[in-house]
């Protein structure tokens, strides 16, 4: 398994956990840009965007520098490479687990499926009536042989 600094991974995943910060990183993937250009697509104040940038900068995902009075940012992809390697190592682990589960299910279901196929293959035979005819017989009405004590003649 790939070993990474826990603090670096935590900071990277923490920074990536917010949709605004992921959007900022997507913008920076296109090239270096100013803070005001990064803030333009978002309905928030410049100080709020600056807080997001500080989180990204703290995680090492961006680099900020001043060009006169304009603050410019650029993407620093190294921490994301470490996170991608960490995810890839766990992907391999889970793929092996899922492959083993698939083999187990295939083996355990094969006998049950065979048994089920055999039970469904038997043709249905209607029960034979005791009289030998295939027609349904009608029920006879009950005859009452005795009369009750309160019956009138």
C-alpha positions in Angstrom: 0.0 0.0 0.0 1.2 3.5 -0.7 2.2 5.4 2.4 1.4 9.1 2.6 1.5 11.7 5.3 -1.8 11.6 7.1 -1.8 15.4 7.6 -1.3 16.0 3.9 -4.0 13.6 2.9 -6.4 15.1 5.4 -5.7 18.6 4.2 -6.1 17.6 0.6 -9.4 15.7 1.1 -10.7 18.4 3.4 -10.0 21.0 0.7 -11.6 18.9 -2.0 -14.7 18.3 0.1 -16.2 21.6 -0.9 -17.9 22.2 -4.3 -16.7 25.8 -4.5 -13.1 24.8 -3.9 -13.4 22.0 -6.5 -14.8 24.6 -8.9 -11.9 26.9 -8.2 -9.4 24.1 -8.9 -11.2 23.3 -12.2 -10.8 27.0 -13.2 -7.1 26.9 -12.2 -6.6 23.7 -14.2 -7.1 25.9 -17.3 -4.3 28.2 -16.3 -3.2 30.9 -13.8 -5.7 33.6 -13.1 -6.5 36.4 -10.7 -8.5 36.1 -7.5 -11.3 38.4 -8.9 -11.6 36.2 -12.0 -11.8 33.1 -9.7 -14.6 34.8 -7.7 -16.6 35.9 -10.7 -18.7 32.7 -11.2 -19.7 32.6 -7.5 -22.4 34.6 -5.7 -20.2 35.4 -2.7 -18.0 38.2 -1.5 -14.3 38.5 -2.3 -13.4 37.8 1.4 -15.5 34.6 1.3 -13.6 33.5 -1.9 -10.4 34.4 -0.2 -11.2 32.0 2.7 -11.6 29.2 0.2 -8.3 30.1 -1.4 -6.6 30.0 2.0 -7.9 26.5 2.6 -6.6 25.4 -0.9 -3.3 27.1 -0.2 -3.0 25.5 3.2 -3.5 22.1 1.6 -0.8 22.9 -0.9 -3.2 22.7 -3.9 -2.7 26.3 -5.1 0.1 28.8 -5.1 -0.7 32.5 -4.7 1.5 35.4 -5.7 1.2 39.1 -6.1 1.6 40.8 -9.5 1.5 44.5 -8.6 -1.9 45.0 -6.9 -3.4 41.8 -8.4 -3.3 38.5 -6.5 -2.8 35.6 -8.9 -3.2 31.9 -8.3 -2.0 28.8 -10.0 -2.7 25.1 -9.5 -0.2 23.0 -7.6 -1.1 19.4 -8.5 1.3 17.5 -6.3 -1.0 16.9 -3.3 -3.7 15.7 -5.6 -1.3 13.1 -7.1 -0.8 11.7 -3.6 -4.5 11.6 -3.0 -5.0 9.9 -6.4 -2.4 7.2 -5.5 -4.0 6.6 -2.1 -7.4 6.2 -3.9 -5.9 3.9 -6.5 -4.4 1.6 -3.8 -7.8 1.2 -2.2 -9.5 0.8 -5.6 -7.3 -2.3 -6.2 -8.2 -3.6 -2.8 -11.9 -3.2 -3.3 -11.8 -4.6 -6.8 -10.1 -7.7 -5.5 -12.8 -7.9 -2.8 -15.6 -7.6 -5.3 -14.0 -10.2 -7.6 -13.8 -12.6 -4.7 -17.5 -11.9 -3.8 -18.5 -12.5 -7.4 -16.7 -15.8 -7.5 -18.3 -16.8 -4.1 -21.8 -15.9 -5.3 -21.4 -17.7 -8.6 -20.3 -20.9 -6.8 -23.0 -20.7 -4.1 -25.8 -20.0 -6.5 -24.9 -22.6 -9.1 -26.3 -25.6 -7.2 -29.4 -23.7 -6.1 -30.0 -22.6 -9.7 -29.6 -26.2 -11.0 -32.1 -27.4 -8.3 -34.5 -24.6 -9.2 -34.3 -25.5 -12.9 -35.0 -29.1 -12.2 -38.1 -28.3 -10.1 -39.4 -26.0 -12.9 -38.8 -28.5 -15.6 -41.4 -31.0 -14.3 -44.6 -30.7 -16.3 -47.7 -29.8 -14.4 -50.3 -32.5 -14.2 -53.8 -31.8 -13.1 -55.1 -34.0 -10.3 -57.3 -36.8 -11.5 -60.8 -36.8 -10.2 -62.0 -40.0 -8.4 -64.9 -40.4 -10.8 -62.6 -40.6 -13.8 -64.3 -37.8 -15.7 -62.6 -34.5 -16.3 -65.8 -32.5 -15.7 -66.3 -30.8 -12.4 -69.1 -32.3 -10.3 -71.7 -30.1 -8.6 -72.2 -30.2 -4.9 -75.4 -31.6 -3.7 -77.6 -29.7 -1.3 -77.6 -31.0 2.3 -80.7 -32.8 3.4 -81.7 -32.3 6.9 -82.9 -35.6 8.3 -84.0 -34.4 11.7 -86.3 -31.6 12.7 -85.5 -29.3 15.6 -87.5 -29.3 18.9 -89.3 -26.1 18.0 -90.5 -27.3 14.6 -94.2 -27.1 13.8 -96.1 -29.8 12.0 
